[in-house]
């Protein structure tokens, strides 16, 4: 979340990836960092340690949502 | 800016503080302005001096806010310089408190006090030093936790994401038993003079007991002890074993410390010996985790080589060794997280005992309370 906020502050399009269980924490951190509206996409929980195959599946599932959050059109 | 609350009674004020999420779930001393003012005086600092920012909320840890946490925790003003130093430590960016509070791992800041502050504050270092019954240990550690909750915003399930937590997240503070130790105090090996007071902070799991029986042969006894300590520092379930990062803490009971000193060991040689011995082969590690899930830098460098031996301590300096607890068969190790931008290391901050102003005796109770 903080990485996305740092990037956004540099005018770099950014989206935070947050797992479902960490979503309330993401909300808390974005508020405390002064950027409550930072775009975010929820991932299934957990993703850490689930292996490359599972990560690729998650990436496939969220790719369109990430592009939309970054403002892609078409 | 400190928010000020009012209440009709201390009982009502306590309920307000519980409701506001400013407590650890236990009753607290109500931080009335008079009590907070007395605590601030004990630091010799102005109330608005910043000790740093505490994550994940990035709240400004001012002296006044640390004083509020100390009053709530039940500290005597005499303890406050130790709390100030500890809050400075946990607010230091190198301690990664945003990540420490946010991780799913079960760790919290262990406070190790050295020097004249141990006696000045009455911090226990012997039997049951990390257990109940020692006011200074209990309230100093609790003050830091309350600061992490109220200033840092670490609240379980929303910003403190520890899957289980551990009891040391209520309070986790002890002194080194410098008199019982066969070696110079811990802080002298970290660059401080013996007459300085310090708090050394390492964010760790709770203490894991390590059993070692004496042997008639001093060399055999020391060898057994080093072996069992090394095995305990490289448990197959410990993060450090898998990540090869993070400070671990070894608390030697005085008997075990003397057993090692008797065969010529000091803090440095013990750390070196344990750095050498606390290792696991890749074959062992591969029995407990999925292929490809490793993030160990040794693995990244060398691949999944069955002959690879992975150290649980990145260097001898990644082990803090102190002497504390009662005499007997048990020492303890505290493994850690081994993650975060700065790798979950340790930090030492001097405790300034000389700046305190004269603290007046408590006056009559005021019902107006202030909350962080």
Interface residues (C-beta under 8 A of the other chain):
Chain A: X2 X21 X22 X24 X25 X28 X29 X32 X33 X46 X49 X50 X51 X52
Chain B: X56 X57 X58 X59 X98 X102 X104 X153 X157 X158 X159 X161 X289 X290 X292 X293
